[in-house]
Amino acid sequence: MKVFGLVGYPLTQSFSQKYFTEKFEKEKINARYLNFEIESIGEFPEIIEDTEGIVGLNVTIPYKEKIISFIQELDLVAREAGAVNLIKVLEKRNKPYLVGSNSDVYGFQQSINPMLKPHHTHALILGTGGASKAVRYVFKELGIDFKMVSRKPRTGWLTYSDLTPEIISKAPLIINTTPLGMFPNVEGFPNIPFEGMDDRHLIYDLIYNPSETVLMQKAKAAGATVMNGHNMLILQAEKSWEFWNHKTD
């Protein structure tokens, strides 16, 4: 039996496990999808060594960047994005040979494209982790100017305390790549000046559970269009399946 799985910590929720388990049952595929919850990336090699039949993995918070050092080959998108959320497990010379990719890029681009308007030329990206790298990659491809917003000061980036209503007003596209507001800590949200938002704004929260985060609620109350990360997850899951089955472009 082929084994697929998700690597991350914590894994209190798993869209991927539910999605693929249902897919395997519906399509009568002899495979299973497991959650590999590891507290340290140093435990990752044990997953590869100890899991019989393992052929593919998804990677989530907080390991999309740290896992790169364990991978033998990166495709072009993963190299340029600088983050991996997708691994194919092959064998070369009787040893595991891991190929990394990034289906977050595909999922984000395909999900946001129908929502973009001509005035969406400037963006703020909240958070600087692995998910933000996929967003950055897509915005560079689309020619959308963006600023990173981080908790920690860094040259060229904004901190949350730097944000003013005027800055928010001039960035009608705001993407939350942080886990703030994600189940089970649903009361959390990025503390930004919502009074700078209006009906020109598109607020995309990559969180999918809950389906409407506090960030989305506050943005909607200010007049903004809002969306969550559920469609992106479906798209990246479909892309994962293609990649594992050698059907990528």
C-alpha positions in Angstrom: 0.0 0.0 0.0 1.3 3.4 -0.9 1.6 5.9 2.0 1.3 9.7 1.7 1.3 12.1 4.6 1.6 15.6 6.1 4.6 16.8 8.1 4.2 19.7 10.5 3.6 20.8 14.1 1.1 21.1 15.6 -1.4 19.2 13.4 -4.5 19.9 15.4 -6.4 20.2 12.1 -5.6 18.5 8.8 -7.5 19.3 5.6 -5.0 17.2 3.7 -5.7 14.0 5.6 -9.5 14.3 5.2 -9.2 15.3 1.6 -7.0 12.5 0.5 -8.6 9.8 2.7 -12.0 10.7 1.0 -10.3 10.7 -2.4 -8.8 7.3 -1.9 -12.1 5.8 -0.7 -14.1 7.4 -3.5 -11.7 6.4 -6.3 -10.8 3.0 -4.8 -7.1 3.9 -4.6 -5.1 1.5 -2.4 -3.3 4.1 -0.4 -3.5 5.9 3.0 -2.7 9.4 4.2 -1.1 9.9 7.6 -0.3 12.8 9.8 3.4 13.0 10.9 3.4 15.5 13.8 7.0 16.1 14.7 8.2 18.6 17.3 11.6 19.0 15.7 12.7 18.9 12.0 15.5 16.6 13.2 12.9 13.8 13.5 12.1 14.0 9.7 14.6 11.3 8.5 12.9 8.8 10.8 9.6 9.3 8.8 11.3 8.4 5.6 13.3 5.5 7.1 10.5 3.9 9.2 7.4 4.3 7.0 7.0 1.4 4.6 5.6 2.4 1.3 6.0 6.1 1.7 5.9 7.9 -1.7 4.7 11.4 -1.1 4.5 14.1 1.6 3.0 17.5 2.1 4.8 19.9 4.4 3.1 22.6 6.6 4.0 25.0 9.4 6.7 25.4 10.6 8.9 23.3 8.3 8.4 24.6 4.7 11.9 26.2 4.8 13.7 24.0 7.3 13.0 20.8 5.4 14.9 22.0 2.3 18.2 20.8 3.9 16.9 17.2 3.8 15.9 17.2 0.1 18.2 16.0 -2.7 16.5 17.9 -5.5 14.3 21.0 -5.8 12.3 21.9 -8.9 12.4 25.4 -10.3 9.4 26.7 -8.4 10.6 25.4 -5.1 14.1 26.9 -5.7 12.9 30.3 -6.7 10.2 30.4 -3.9 12.7 29.2 -1.3 10.1 27.0 0.4 8.8 23.4 0.0 5.4 22.1 0.8 5.5 19.0 -1.4 7.9 16.1 -1.5 8.1 13.1 -3.8 10.0 10.1 -2.3 12.0 8.2 -4.9 14.8 5.7 -4.6 18.3 6.0 -6.2 21.1 3.5 -5.5 19.0 1.8 -2.8 18.7 5.1 -0.9 15.7 7.5 -0.5 15.9 10.4 -3.0 13.6 13.3 -2.2 12.4 15.8 -4.8 10.8 19.0 -3.4 8.3 21.3 -5.0 5.8 24.0 -4.0 2.1 23.6 -4.9 1.3 26.6 -2.6 2.4 28.8 -5.5 -0.1 27.2 -7.9 -2.9 27.2 -5.3 -2.4 30.8 -4.4 -2.1 32.1 -7.9 -5.1 30.2 -9.2 -7.3 31.1 -6.3 -6.5 34.8 -6.3 -6.5 35.4 -10.0 -10.3 35.6 -10.4 -10.5 38.1 -7.5 -7.9 40.6 -8.8 -9.0 44.0 -10.1 -7.0 46.6 -12.1 -6.4 48.7 -9.0 -4.8 45.8 -7.0 -1.3 46.9 -7.8 0.1 47.3 -4.2 0.0 44.7 -1.5 0.9 44.0 2.1 2.0 40.5 3.0 1.4 39.8 6.7 4.0 37.3 8.0 7.4 36.2 6.7 7.4 32.4 7.0 7.2 29.7 4.4 3.7 30.5 3.1 4.7 34.1 2.5 7.3 32.9 0.1 4.7 31.4 -2.2 2.8 34.7 -2.1 5.9 36.7 -2.9 6.7 34.5 -5.8 3.3 35.0 -7.3 3.3 38.7 -6.8 6.6 39.0 -8.5 5.3 37.0 -11.5 2.2 39.2 -11.6 4.1 42.5 -11.3 2.3 43.4 -8.1 4.4 45.6 -5.7 4.4 44.4 -2.2 5.7 45.1 1.3 6.4 42.5 3.9 5.0 43.0 7.4 6.9 41.3 10.2 6.9 41.2 14.0 10.7 41.8 13.9 12.4 44.8 12.3 14.3 44.2 9.1 15.6 46.5 6.4 13.0 47.0 3.8 10.2 45.4 5.8 7.4 47.0 7.9 6.6 46.1 11.5 3.0 46.0 12.7 3.7 49.2 14.7 4.7 50.9 11.4 1.3 50.4 9.9 -1.0 53.4 9.7 -4.5 53.9 8.1 -2.7 55.7 5.2 -0.4 52.7 4.5 -3.4 50.4 4.6 -5.3 52.7 2.3 -2.5 52.6 -0.3 -2.4 48.8 -0.2 -5.7 47.5 -1.4 -4.5 43.9 -1.4 -3.6 42.4 2.0 -2.6 38.7 2.4 -2.4 37.1 5.9 0.1 34.3 5.8 0.4 34.1 9.6 -1.4 31.5 11.8 -3.1 34.2 13.8 -6.8 33.3 14.2 -6.4 29.7 13.1 -8.3 27.0 15.1 -8.1 26.4 18.0 -6.9 30.0 18.8 -9.8 31.6 16.8 -9.8 34.9 18.7 -6.4 36.0 17.4 -5.9 38.3 14.5 -3.2 40.6 13.0 -3.6 43.9 14.7 -3.7 46.3 11.7 -5.6 49.7 11.2 -8.8 48.4 9.8 -10.1 52.0 9.5 -7.8 52.4 6.5 -9.8 49.8 4.5 -12.7 50.4 2.2 -14.5 48.7 -0.7 -11.4 48.8 -2.9 -9.7 46.3 -0.6 -9.3 42.5 -1.0 -8.3 40.7 2.2 -7.1 37.2 1.6 -6.6 35.1 4.8 -4.8 31.9 4.0 -6.4 30.3 7.0 -9.3 28.0 6.2 -10.5 27.0 9.7 -12.5 28.9 10.9 -14.0 29.7 7.5 -14.3 33.3 8.6 -11.5 34.6 10.8 -11.7 37.6 13.1 -9.4 39.4 10.5 -12.0 38.7 7.8 -14.9 39.8 10.0 -13.2 43.1 10.8 -12.2 43.7 7.2 -15.7 42.9 5.9 -17.1 45.4 8.5 -14.8 48.0 7.0 -16.2 47.4 3.5 -13.5 45.0 2.1 -14.0 41.9 0.1 -12.6 38.9 2.0 -11.7 35.3 1.2 -10.2 32.4 3.1 -7.7 29.7 2.1 -10.0 26.8 1.5 -10.0 27.0 -2.3 -6.2 27.4 -2.3 -5.9 24.2 -0.2 -8.0 22.2 -2.7 -6.0 23.5 -5.6 -2.6 22.7 -4.0 -3.9 19.3 -3.0 -4.8 18.5 -6.6 -1.4 19.8 -7.7 0.2 17.6 -5.1 -1.5 14.5 -6.5 -0.3 15.4 -10.0 3.2 15.8 -8.8 3.3 12.5 -6.9 1.9 10.7 -10.0 4.4 12.3 -12.5 1.7 14.4 -14.2 3.2 17.8 -13.5 3.9 20.1 -16.4 
